[in-house]
Amino acid sequence: MKTAPAILFALLSLLATACSTVSPLRGTSGRFVPREIVVNGASHRYQVFVPAKDAGGDHPPVILFLHGAGERGGDNRAQLSAGLGPYLRAHANDFPAIVVLPQVPAGEFWLDANPRIALAALDAASREFRGDPKRTYLTGLSMGGYGTWETALANPRKFAALVPICGAIEPPPNPEYARLRVAGVADAPDPYAALAARLRDKPIWMFHGARDDVVPPGDDRKIFAALKAAGADVRYTEFPDANHNAWDPAYNTPELWVWLFAQKLR
């Protein structure tokens, strides 16, 4: 039988563990951990980058990353191969945010149920790793750039800032992607003005390559102009020598991270 002091010590130890604000999975270096969530009876796998315990504080910011068409599938790995995944590996020791990386099945887009599944993964990871709900951000590249607009339009109060990269509203030239569009404003008489009106209160930093022949930059230029006309807090960086891969120079822009982590929901 335990003595009274021993019982008191055990209770205090349990209380200290329960009150801890740092996940036990946060070690000396950031790392990816696989996770799974059930939405409407179906299981969906995703990855979470968990920052090092010395990075980001007790309640780190949270980023939802939406991959491009080339990373679709069901392996729960390909979405780490382009864009934010390689950047996180290179900065595993000091990147301060939780990053949630869901994966769209082959042949699908960030449309229909897929944004809802991504948000469910975001919410689950934020709870598990104690993310900061007021510093939750959304970024994506190419197909995920479209998805950034789509997801933000459906959930404007969820995110403190948006970073769409080489995205658009209208479908790209390749007929294989004829269904790819921002459905949330596709039927509006002026989809650019409609998007701007709904997201004008959201800090946004857009990136594109001037030589992009996969998703040409013309659509992003129209989005930027519409957002500026609506009075939005928006930035647009167009890399003059970049083709479709604008994500590597974008994520390697130090000012982006300073700006992003300064944004906070009011």
Backbone as a ProteinNet text record, in pm:
[ID]
protein_1_A
[PRIMARY]
MKTAPAILFALLSLLATACSTVSPLRGTSGRFVPREIVVNGASHRYQVFVPAKDAGGDHPPVILFLHGAGERGGDNRAQLSAGLGPYLRAHANDFPAIVVLPQVPAGEFWLDANPRIALAALDAASREFRGDPKRTYLTGLSMGGYGTWETALANPRKFAALVPICGAIEPPPNPEYARLRVAGVADAPDPYAALAARLRDKPIWMFHGARDDVVPPGDDRKIFAALKAAGADVRYTEFPDANHNAWDPAYNTPELWVWLFAQKLR
[TERTIARY]
84.1	0	88.3	50.3	127	97	198.6	179.3	114.3	63.9	-1.4	92.8	220.5	311.8	334.4	341.8	364.5	245.3	126.2	4.4	-1.2	32.9	32	131.7	250.7	352.2	303.7	238.6	187.5	81.8	-7.9	-112.2	-54	46	110.6	181.5	241.2	309.5	211.3	95.2	-8.2	-60.2	-80.4	-129.8	-30.3	98	200.5	203.2	185.4	183	61.9	-53.8	-177.3	-169.9	-97.3	-90.9	21.4	102.9	213.9	161.4	223.5	176.8	263.8	365.2	452.9	429.1	394.9	371.6	496.7	481.9	598.8	666.2	597.3	657	751.2	754.7	841.8	980.3	1075.8	1211.2	1306	1432.8	1534.5	1536.9	1471.3	1462	1319.4	1273.3	1140.7	1136.8	1018.4	1006.9	864.7	851.4	721.3	665.8	536.5	469.3	343.5	318	196.7	76.1	-35.4	-159.9	-273.4	-387.1	-503.4	-629.2	-725.1	-850.8	-965.8	-1078.6	-1198.1	-1298.4	-1340.3	-1439.2	-1551.3	-1671.2	-1787.6	-1764.5	-1703	-1684	-1564.6	-1494.9	-1378.7	-1251	-1146	-1018.3	-928.4	-860.7	-771.2	-640.8	-530.1	-398.9	-339.2	-258.8	-191.2	-63.1	20	144.2	138.3	210.1	222.9	371	416.7	549.9	536.5	606.9	604	733.8	727.7	851	927.4	1055.3	1138.3	1082.2	1108.6	1051.4	1102.3	1219.5	1272.9	1228.9	1148.1	1101.7	950.7	906.8	763.2	693	756.6	691.7	597.1	523.1	432.7	312.4	269.2	155.5	200.5	261.8	319.3	211.5	249.1	158	136.2	32.6	-4.4	-22.3	32.2	20.5	-46.2	-147.1	-205	-144.3	-78.6	-12.8	-88.3	-123.7	-195.1	-101.5	-76.1	21.7	-33.4	52.3	15.2	-30.8	-65.8	-122	-23.4	105.5	204.8	222.6	168.1	186.6	60.4	-37.4	-159	-131.4	-218.3	-202.6	-254.6	-206.9	-251	-137.7	-14.3	100.9	130.8	69	93.9	241.5	306.5	446.8	474.2	408.2	440.4	420.2	325.8	299.4	415	513.6	632.6	744.7	725	835.9	857.4	761.6	775.8	717.8	778.8	725.4	771.4	676.1	708.3	780.4	752.8	818	969.9	1032.3	1178.1	1230.7	1156.3	1200.2	1201.9	1101.9	1096.2	1211	1243.2	1356.6	1485.7	1501.9	1624.2	1629.3	1514.3	1508.2	1443.1	1467.3	1399.5	1431.3	1549.1	1588.6	1525.8	1489.7	1445.1	1312.7	1247.8	1118.6	1017.2	947	871.8	726.7	678.7	534.5	502.8	384.2	323.1	277.5	302.9	257.6	177.5	57.4	-31.6	-31.4	-3	14	-76.4	-201.3	-291	-256.5	-322	-295.5	-426.2	-438.4	-555.4	-537.9	-641.1	-630	-599.1	-542.3	-508.5	-630.9	-611.9	-718.7	-813.7	-796.6	-885.8	-814.1	-891.2	-838.1	-876.6	-835.1	-878	-1018.3	-1111	-1251	-1338	-1468.8	-1564.9	-1532.3	-1512	-1489.1	-1346	-1252.3	-1111.3	-1073.5	-1123.2	-1093.5	-1147	-1264.2	-1319.3	-1232.6	-1179.9	-1091.7	-962.4	-909.8	-788.5	-811.9	-927.5	-959.1	-977.6	-1033.2	-1047.4	-910.4	-817.1	-680.9	-614.2	-636.5	-581.9	-632.3	-761	-817.8	-763.9	-751.8	-702.5	-557.4	-474.1	-333	-317.1	-398	-391.1	-424.4	-524	-558.6	-447.3	-399.3	-299.3	-170.1	-125.3	5.1	-6.5	-126.6	-152.7	-111	-161	-132.3	-210.9	-167.8	-231	-341.2	-468.7	-576.7	-579.8	-517.4	-514	-398.6	-309.9	-199.1	-200.5	-309	-326.6	-327.7	-244.6	-220.6	-246	-264.9	-296.5	-207.4	-141.1	-58.6	-70.5	-45	-48.6	15.2	54.2	122.7	49	45	-15.6	-159.9	-192.8	-326.6	-361.9	-262.1	-283.4	-297.7	-248.8	-275.3	-422.9	-479.8	-624.6	-694.8	-643.8	-704.1	-697.5	-593.7	-583.2	-700.5	-729.5	-845.9	-974.9	-990.1	-1112.7	-1139	-1036	-1050.5	-1073.2	-1003.7	-1019.7	-1158.7	-1211.8	-1345.7	-1451.5	-1432.5	-1529.5	-1510.3	-1390	-1358.7	-1279.5	-1332.8	-1253.7	-1209.3	-1281.2	-1244.8	-1143.3	-1106.1	-1016.4	-870.4	-833.4	-692	-654.4	-535.5	-485.1	-418.3	-375.7	-312.2	-307.8	-295.9	-292.9	-166.7	-109	7.6	-14.4	-91.1	-109.4	8.1	57.4	173.3	134.8	164.6	135.1	-3.8	-102.9	-240.3	-317	-448.6	-534.8	-679	-770.3	-913.3	-964.5	-930.8	-976.8	-887.4	-937	-856.8	-729.9	-622.3	-499.3	-515.6	-418	-432.8	-442.4	-377.9	-376.5	-516.5	-573.4	-710.1	-724.3	-613	-618.3	-670.5	-652.5	-693.7	-811.4	-897.2	-1010.1	-1107.1	-1110.6	-1201.8	-1141.3	-1012.9	-945.4	-982.9	-1044.5	-1087.8	-1119.8	-1147.9	-1194.6	-1347	-1405.4	-1549.9	-1629.1	-1570.3	-1641.9	-1681.6	-1614.4	-1649.5	-1667.3	-1662.7	-1663.7	-1788	-1900.6	-2026.2	-2056.1	-1967.2	-1989.3	-1968	-2042.2	-2020.8	-1875.9	-1815.7	-1674.7	-1609.9	-1552.6	-1499	-1385.4	-1308.9	-1196.4	-1249	-1348.2	-1408.3	-1480	-1542.1	-1612.8	-1515	-1402.7	-1300.9	-1246.6	-1217.4	-1161	-1257.9	-1384.7	-1484.1	-1494.2	-1476.9	-1492.7	-1366	-1250	-1123.2	-1044.4	-1106.8	-1034.4	-983	-1039.2	-993	-882	-835.4	-737.3	-599.5	-495.5	-359.2	-318.5	-266.6	-234.6	-100.9	-20	102.9	103.3	91.8	86.7	224.9	254.9	380	351.1	430.3	416.8	547.2	568.4	681.3	637.3	714.6	677.1	678.8	758.1	770.5	684.4	591.8	509.7	423.8	447.1	367.2	273.1	264.9	172	45.3	65	-42.6	7.3	-20	33.1	-4.5	81.5	60.6	-51.3	-110.9	-213.4	-329	-371.7	-484.2	-446.4	-326.1	-283.5	-270.4	-229.1	-221.1	-360.5	-460.5	-597.9	-648.8	-615.1	-655.9	-592.2	-463.7	-392.9	-455.2	-484.4	-545.2	-681.8	-760.4	-892.8	-882.4	-786.7	-767.4	-721.2	-629.7	-583.7	-699.8	-782.2	-896.5	-996.7	-1001.9	-1093.9	-1035.2	-911.4	-848.6	-786.1	-755.4	-699.9	-554.2	-510.5	-369.5	-303.6	-259.2	-209.1	-74.3	12.5	141.9	147.7	220.8	237.6	382.5	447.8	585.9	587.9	639	652	801	849.5	991.3	1017.4	1098.3	1110.7	1168.1	1250.6	1315.6	1257.4	1152.5	1095.7	987.4	985.8	875.4	771.5	720.8	612.5	660	784.4	834.1	865.7	760.3	778.7	783.7	757.4	747.5	884	987.1	1118	1167.5	1168.4	1209.2	1112.7	984.3	887.6	917	925.4	947.2	1087.7	1178.6	1313.6	1328.5	1216.1	1216.8	1207.7	1315.2	1311.2	1201.9	1177.6	1076.5	936.5	912.4	781.3	749.1	844.6	817.2	804.6	884.1	871.1	731.4	689.1	555.9	446.4	457.5	350.3	326.5	434.2	417	379.3	384.9	337.9	186.7	123.1	-21.5	-95.8	-204.1	-280	-425.8	-512.9	-655.9	-691.9	-780.4	-823.3	-950.7
-119.4	0	125.4	225.1	349.5	436.3	505.3	601.1	725.7	812.7	937.3	1026.2	1045.2	1127.2	1068.3	932.9	869.2	890.8	880.2	902.6	1047	1141.3	1282.4	1309.7	1249.8	1268.5	1214.3	1097.4	1038.1	1126.9	1182.2	1270.6	1397.1	1453.9	1574.1	1545.6	1428.6	1391.1	1378.5	1316	1303.8	1439.5	1529.1	1663.1	1739.4	1727	1795.6	1744.3	1612.3	1554.3	1603.9	1607.1	1650.9	1796.1	1878.6	2021.1	2057.7	1959.7	1988.6	2038.3	2141	2197.8	2156.9	2072.4	2029.6	1882.4	1848.7	1710.2	1626.6	1503.7	1417.7	1378.6	1398.5	1366.2	1475.8	1588.7	1698	1679.1	1636.1	1608.3	1721.5	1688.4	1790	1831.8	1754.9	1789.8	1767.5	1850.3	1829.7	1702.8	1642.9	1518.4	1500	1414.7	1380.5	1258.6	1263.6	1147.8	1119.4	993.8	960.2	953.8	998.8	995.5	951.1	919.9	872.5	929	964.6	1018.9	955.9	939.2	883.1	996.1	1012.6	1114.2	1044.7	1055.5	990.8	842	777.6	633.6	586.3	677.8	640.2	688.5	607.5	639.7	715.3	817.6	899.8	921.2	891.8	908.9	1044.7	1097.1	1224.1	1226.3	1326.8	1343.8	1472.3	1472.3	1592.7	1615.5	1736.6	1776	1832.7	1770.5	1813.2	1887.3	2015	2091.1	2046.3	2079.4	2050.9	2121.8	2065.6	2120.8	2261.4	2295.6	2430.3	2529.6	2484.3	2572.2	2592.4	2714.9	2742	2764.2	2734.9	2755.5	2642.5	2661.7	2557.7	2536.5	2641.6	2632	2686.8	2601.8	2649.4	2691.9	2776.5	2801.8	2674.3	2674.5	2554.9	2594.9	2513.2	2537.1	2416.4	2440.9	2337.4	2352.9	2246.8	2249.4	2159.8	2216.3	2144	2122.3	1998.2	1961.8	1981	1956.9	1969.5	1838.1	1842.4	1725	1609.2	1638.3	1532.2	1450.3	1497.6	1427.6	1354.9	1342.1	1270	1119.9	1051.1	907.4	859.2	741.8	682.6	629.7	672.5	620.3	697.3	814.4	902.9	941	952.4	992.5	1096.9	1084.3	1170	1317.5	1350.4	1491	1556.7	1476.2	1530.3	1560	1526.4	1526.7	1659.9	1750.7	1879.3	1989.3	2106.3	2221.5	2227.6	2223.1	2244.9	2126.6	2005.1	1887.4	1894.7	1914.9	1927	2045.4	2155.3	2270	2234.2	2160.3	2121.4	2027.5	1936.4	1847.1	1927.3	2028.9	2110.1	2199.7	2226.2	2316.4	2246.6	2117.5	2038.5	2083.4	2138.7	2174.8	2304.5	2393.4	2524.8	2572	2493.8	2540.5	2537.1	2648.6	2660.8	2615.9	2565.3	2539.9	2392.3	2355.1	2227.8	2241.7	2140.5	2143.9	2017	2034.1	1922.8	1903.6	1780.4	1752.7	1636.3	1664.3	1559.2	1525.1	1421.1	1377.1	1347.8	1402.9	1380.1	1247.9	1165.9	1041.9	1068.5	969.5	981	1020.4	1114.5	1156.6	1259.4	1296.3	1393.7	1527.5	1628.1	1762.6	1808.3	1929.2	1986.6	2044.1	1955.7	1989.9	1888	1911.8	1818.3	1794.4	1669.2	1637.8	1661.1	1675.5	1678.6	1797.2	1918.5	2025.4	1996.5	1933.9	1901.2	1798	1702.2	1600.9	1666.9	1758.9	1831	1910.2	1973.5	2050.5	1960.5	1842.9	1747.8	1704.3	1681.1	1646.7	1762.6	1883.3	2002.9	2013.9	1997.1	2009.4	1901.2	1778.4	1668.1	1692	1734.7	1759.3	1877.6	1980.7	2097.4	2059.8	1973	1927.8	1841.7	1745.5	1651.9	1721.7	1815.5	1877.6	2018.9	2055.9	2179.9	2303.8	2309.4	2423.7	2546.3	2660.1	2787.9	2815.6	2812.3	2834.4	2974.9	3070	3206.4	3228.3	3131.9	3138.6	3013.1	2997.2	2884.2	2938	2880.2	2935.3	2829.8	2877.1	2789.1	2822.7	2721.5	2739.6	2616.9	2636.4	2525	2566.1	2465.6	2493.2	2427.5	2500.5	2450.5	2407.3	2279.2	2233.7	2274.9	2274.5	2319.7	2469.9	2546.2	2689.2	2715	2639.9	2643.6	2604.4	2496.4	2446.7	2545.4	2628.8	2731.2	2827.5	2874.2	2962.1	2889.5	2766.3	2689.2	2669.9	2629.2	2600.2	2727.7	2834.4	2960.7	3020.3	3009.9	3063.4	2993.7	2864.3	2788.8	2807.2	2853.9	2864.8	2991.9	3109.4	3232.2	3268.3	3221.3	3256.3	3159.7	3058.1	2955.5	2999	3076.8	3101.2	3247	3263.9	3399	3458.7	3375.9	3425.2	3313	3353.5	3258.7	3280.8	3168.3	3176.5	3081.7	3124.9	3042.2	3060.8	2950.5	2952.3	2890.9	2961.8	2924.1	2861.5	2928.5	2884.7	2970	2959.2	3032.8	3010.3	3069.8	3043.9	2957.5	2996.7	2924	2802.4	2702	2583.1	2617	2540.8	2562.5	2512.8	2541.1	2505	2355.2	2272.2	2127.8	2069.6	2008.4	1955.1	1845.6	1785	1683.4	1741.8	1874.3	1940.7	2034.1	1998.7	2085.2	2104.6	2010.1	2021.4	2103.6	2133.4	2206.1	2354.1	2402.9	2542.6	2573.5	2698.3	2735	2735.8	2626	2608	2709.1	2759.6	2852.2	2982.7	3018.9	3143	3119.9	2994.4	2963	3014.5	3018.1	3059.2	3208.3	3281.9	3425.8	3499.4	3608.6	3685.5	3732.5	3771.8	3809.1	3732	3614.4	3531.8	3598.8	3685.6	3753.2	3853.1	3931.1	4026.3	3953.1	3839.3	3762.8	3708.3	3654.2	3604.1	3717.6	3830.2	3943.6	3996	4001.6	4052.7	3964.3	3834.9	3742	3724.9	3756.6	3735.5	3864.4	3978.9	4105.6	4137	4072.1	4096.7	4000.6	3917	3814.5	3854.6	3856.7	3880.2	3769.3	3808.3	3712.2	3749.1	3647.8	3666.6	3561.2	3606.4	3518.9	3511.6	3394	3374.9	3307	3343.2	3279.3	3296.3	3209.3	3221.6	3290.6	3390.2	3466	3378.4	3270.9	3183.5	3057	3056.4	2937.2	2904.5	2785.5	2742.7	2627.4	2594.4	2492.1	2559.5	2652.7	2741	2883	2939.3	3072	3177	3277.2	3374.1	3474.6	3475.9	3576	3574.4	3456.4	3447.1	3504.4	3473.6	3528.4	3680.2	3732.9	3878.5	3940.5	3873.7	3923.5	3915.1	3805	3790.6	3900.6	3924	4027.1	4164.6	4195.5	4325.3	4339.9	4232.1	4237.3	4254.7	4186.8	4200.6	4341.4	4397.3	4533.4	4632	4612.4	4701.4	4692.3	4574.5	4555.5	4603.8	4652.5	4703.1	4597.4	4481.5	4372	4396.8	4333.7	4332.1	4218	4245.7	4140.1	4177.7	4077.6	4092.6	3992.6	4029.1	3937.9	3942.6	3825.8	3813.7	3724.6	3779.8	3702.8	3690	3567.4	3542.2	3547	3640.4	3662	3543.8	3461.4	3351.5	3215	3210.7	3082.5	3035.9	2904.7	2842.5	2798.2	2676.2	2635.6	2623	2584.6	2569.7	2706.4	2768.3	2890.7	2860.2	2732.8	2700.3	2696.8	2650.4	2648.4	2789.3	2883	3018.8	3085.2	3050.6	3110	3066.6	2936.7	2888.6	2920.8	2951.8	2992.4	3144.1	3214.8	3359.4	3385.4	3427.6	3443.3	3538.6	3643.6	3741.5	3680	3575.7	3511.1	3461.1	3393.9	3333.6	3439.5	3545.1	3654.5	3715.1	3741	3798.3	3702.2	3574.2	3478.4	3462.3	3438.8	3411.2	3535.3	3651	3774.4	3790.7	3713.4	3724.9	3646.3	3705	3642.4	3680.3	3582.6	3611.3	3701.1	3796.3	3887.8	3836.8
0	0	0	-84.4	-90.1	30.9	79.7	187.6	131.9	222.5	179.1	99	141.8	60.4	-78.4	-85.5	-215.5	-308.2	-251.6	-331	-378.9	-287.4	-324.8	-436	-427.2	-531.7	-665.1	-662.1	-786	-849.3	-764.6	-817.4	-877.8	-810.4	-863.8	-994.6	-1007.1	-1131.3	-1245.3	-1215.7	-1319	-1360.8	-1262.5	-1293.6	-1379.4	-1347.8	-1426.4	-1568.5	-1585.5	-1720	-1796.8	-1730.1	-1797	-1837.9	-1760.7	-1788.6	-1884.4	-1921.3	-2011.7	-2144.9	-2201.3	-2327.7	-2445.2	-2422.2	-2530.6	-2559.4	-2684.3	-2720.7	-2697.7	-2645.2	-2625.6	-2757	-2871.1	-3000.3	-3049.5	-2980.5	-3023.6	-2963.9	-3047.1	-3001.7	-3034.3	-3047.8	-3074.4	-3220.5	-3306.9	-3448.7	-3496	-3588.4	-3644.1	-3727.8	-3738.1	-3815.5	-3865.2	-3967.2	-4021.8	-3949.6	-3919.4	-3861.5	-3943.1	-3977.7	-4053.1	-3961.1	-4013.2	-3938.2	-4030.4	-3970	-4044.9	-3980.3	-4063.7	-4012.9	-4089.8	-4022.8	-4085.9	-4107.4	-4232.3	-4269.2	-4345.2	-4294.1	-4355.8	-4378.7	-4281.5	-4286.3	-4367	-4432.7	-4514.3	-4447.4	-4456.6	-4394.2	-4491.4	-4442.2	-4524.2	-4447.9	-4515	-4451.9	-4486.9	-4397.4	-4420.2	-4338.1	-4361.1	-4287.6	-4205.5	-4095.1	-4012.9	-3984.6	-4014.3	-3969.8	-3829.5	-3735.4	-3596.1	-3567.5	-3531.5	-3512.4	-3387.8	-3384.9	-3269	-3146	-3028.7	-2905.8	-2876.9	-2931.2	-2908.5	-3015.7	-3110.7	-3218.7	-3206.9	-3221.7	-3227.9	-3097.2	-2984.9	-2856.7	-2819.8	-2711.5	-2662.5	-2753.3	-2820.1	-2913	-3047.8	-3130.8	-3256.9	-3356.4	-3451.7	-3563.7	-3644.6	-3726.3	-3803.5	-3949.9	-4040.2	-4183.6	-4248.5	-4329.6	-4414.8	-4553.5	-4601.9	-4732.6	-4830.5	-4946.7	-5051.3	-5170.4	-5201.4	-5305.1	-5446.4	-5544.7	-5684.5	-5746	-5875.8	-5943.8	-5949.9	-5957.3	-5967.9	-5842.6	-5730.2	-5602.8	-5556.8	-5645.9	-5610.3	-5595.3	-5523.1	-5507.3	-5373.5	-5333.1	-5207.9	-5123.6	-5153.5	-5079.1	-4951.5	-4934.4	-4820.4	-4810.6	-4924.7	-4928.2	-5035.7	-5150.4	-5265	-5233.7	-5143.6	-5112.4	-5037.5	-4995.9	-4929.4	-5027.8	-5156.2	-5251.6	-5322.7	-5317.3	-5386.5	-5300.7	-5309.2	-5237.4	-5093.9	-5002.4	-4861.8	-4798.6	-4844.3	-4787.3	-4790.3	-4908	-4912.2	-4830.8	-4829.5	-4749.2	-4600.5	-4555.6	-4414.9	-4378.7	-4468.4	-4440.9	-4425.8	-4509.3	-4504.8	-4381.9	-4319.8	-4204.8	-4084.7	-4073.1	-3970.4	-3829	-3808.2	-3671.8	-3622	-3716.4	-3670.5	-3729	-3816.6	-3868.6	-3755.6	-3728.3	-3603.4	-3607.3	-3719.4	-3731.4	-3749.5	-3703.4	-3741.3	-3885.9	-3968.6	-4107.9	-4135.5	-4187.3	-4218.6	-4369.7	-4414.4	-4556.9	-4597.5	-4634.2	-4684	-4829.7	-4882	-5019.4	-5091.7	-5212.9	-5296.9	-5372.6	-5382.8	-5460.2	-5607.4	-5674.4	-5816.2	-5897.6	-5988.7	-6078.4	-6020.5	-5893	-5830.6	-5811.3	-5770.2	-5747.6	-5606.5	-5570.7	-5443.1	-5460.9	-5491.1	-5514.6	-5442.8	-5443.4	-5386.1	-5238.5	-5198.9	-5057.6	-5013.2	-5106.3	-5067	-4977.4	-5001.5	-4905	-4765.1	-4755.6	-4623.3	-4552	-4627	-4567.7	-4520	-4599.8	-4559.8	-4431.6	-4420.6	-4300	-4178.5	-4200	-4088.8	-4039	-4132.6	-4093.6	-4019.9	-4069.7	-4004.3	-3861	-3840.3	-3706.8	-3613.3	-3665.7	-3582.9	-3541.3	-3635.1	-3604.1	-3510.1	-3529.4	-3441.7	-3297.6	-3281.7	-3146.6	-3087.2	-3164.6	-3111.5	-3071.8	-3155.2	-3131.5	-3075	-3034.8	-2961.8	-3042.4	-3165	-3250.2	-3209.5	-3258.8	-3228.4	-3330.4	-3290	-3386.6	-3443.3	-3377	-3429.2	-3526.5	-3536.6	-3631.8	-3718.6	-3791.7	-3882.3	-4024.8	-4111.3	-4244.6	-4351.5	-4474.7	-4587.2	-4704.9	-4760.6	-4879.4	-4968.8	-5096.5	-5191.3	-5321.2	-5400.8	-5526.5	-5643.3	-5755.1	-5879	-5851.4	-5865.6	-5830.5	-5688.3	-5600.1	-5463.1	-5451.4	-5552.1	-5556.8	-5582.4	-5677.1	-5696.3	-5566.3	-5504.8	-5381.7	-5266.8	-5265.7	-5162	-5171	-5292.9	-5310.5	-5275.1	-5324.8	-5302.5	-5153.2	-5081.2	-4938.8	-4858.9	-4894.8	-4823.1	-4844.7	-4965.7	-4993	-4909.2	-4886.6	-4807.9	-4657.9	-4617.6	-4474.4	-4447	-4477.7	-4468.5	-4327.5	-4225.5	-4088.1	-4027	-4101.1	-4047.6	-4050.1	-4152.4	-4179.2	-4155.8	-4097.4	-4071.5	-4194	-4290.5	-4413.2	-4516.1	-4642.9	-4754.9	-4837.5	-4886.6	-4975.1	-5094	-5195.3	-5315.5	-5411.9	-5466	-5555.7	-5689.5	-5796	-5936.2	-5951	-5893.7	-5906.3	-6005.9	-6002.3	-6094.9	-6052.1	-6127.8	-6110.6	-6226.2	-6348.9	-6467.6	-6494.2	-6568.7	-6596.8	-6675	-6654.4	-6731.2	-6874.6	-6962	-7103.9	-7130.7	-7052.1	-7074.9	-7057.8	-7163.6	-7152.7	-7047.7	-7007.1	-6901.7	-6770.7	-6755	-6632.3	-6656	-6751.6	-6787.5	-6671.4	-6579.4	-6464.9	-6351	-6360.7	-6254	-6260.4	-6155.5	-6147.5	-6001.3	-5972.4	-5838.7	-5844.6	-5802.9	-5817.5	-5736.1	-5628.1	-5540.8	-5606.3	-5716.6	-5786.7	-5937.4	-5980	-6123.9	-6195.2	-6126.1	-6190.5	-6175.1	-6110.7	-6093.8	-6225.6	-6251.7	-6375	-6389.9	-6280.3	-6276.9	-6161.4	-6189.2	-6079.9	-6003.9	-6070.1	-6002.9	-5900	-5940	-5846.9	-5733.9	-5765.7	-5662.9	-5559.4	-5606	-5513.3	-5427	-5490.6	-5417.8	-5312.9	-5345.6	-5251.2	-5127.8	-5144.9	-5033	-4950.8	-5010.3	-4939	-4916.8	-4935	-4927.5	-4787	-4683.8	-4546.9	-4504.6	-4596.5	-4564.3	-4615.6	-4531.3	-4582.7	-4679.4	-4795.2	-4901.8	-4963.7	-4987.1	-5065.1	-5175.3	-5300.4	-5417.3	-5483.2	-5541.9	-5614.7	-5748.3	-5849.8	-5981.3	-6057.8	-6155.2	-6246.5	-6374.2	-6418.5	-6538.4	-6663.7	-6664.1	-6781	-6770.1	-6676.4	-6651.3	-6773.7	-6832.3	-6946.3	-6910.2	-6782	-6734	-6679.5	-6587.8	-6540.6	-6566.2	-6683.5	-6716.6	-6612	-6592.4	-6484.1	-6506.7	-6625.7	-6654.6	-6556.9	-6515.4	-6422.5	-6286.3	-6238.4	-6109.5	-6115.5	-6230.1	-6243.7	-6231.2	-6288	-6277.1	-6132.7	-6064.4	-5924.6	-5840.2	-5862.2	-5786.6	-5809.8	-5936.5	-5968.1	-5901.4	-5901.5	-5839.6	-5687.9	-5626.3	-5482.4	-5446.4	-5526.2	-5501.7	-5515.1	-5617.9	-5638.4	-5523.5	-5459.2	-5346.9	-5214.8	-5218.2	-5096.5	-5008.9	-5066.5	-4987.8	-4950.9	-4843.9	-4803.8	-4879.8	-5001.4	-5089.4	-5148.6	-5159.2	-5225.1	-5340.5	-5444.8	-5558.5	-5602.5	-5599.1	-5645.2	-5768.7	-5878.2	-6002.3	-6034	-6031.2	-6056.5	-6207	-6255.3	-6400	-6477.2	-6415.1	-6486.5	-6452.6	-6371.4	-6327.7	-6423.8	-6448.5	-6521.4	-6417.8	-6427.7	-6337.3	-6192.6	-6174.4	-6037.6	-5977.4	-5924.3	-5846.6	-5697.7	-5662.2	-5519.9	-5451.1	-5519.5	-5453.2	-5421.2	-5517.5	-5480.1	-5382.3	-5389.7	-5296.2	-5153.2	-5130.5	-4994.2	-4943.6	-5033.8	-4993.5	-4984.3	-4983	-4961.5	-4811.5	-4744.9	-4598.5	-4551.2	-4628.6	-4587.5	-4580.3	-4659.8	-4656.6	-4516.9	-4453.5	-4323.5	-4213.9	-4223.7	-4128	-4138.1	-4261.5	-4285.4	-4239.1	-4278.2	-4250.8	-4101.3	-4025.6	-3883.6	-3803.4	-3866.5	-3801	-3813.7	-3902.5	-3923.3	-3815.8	-3766.8	-3658.5	-3669.6	-3650	-3650.4	-3534	-3560.3	-3454.3	-3387.5
[MASK]
++++++++++++++++++++++++++++++++++++++++++++++++++++++++++++++++++++++++++++++++++++++++++++++++++++++++++++++++++++++++++++++++++++++++++++++++++++++++++++++++++++++++++++++++++++++++++++++++++++++++++++++++++++++++++++++++++++++++++++++++++++++++++++++++++++++++++

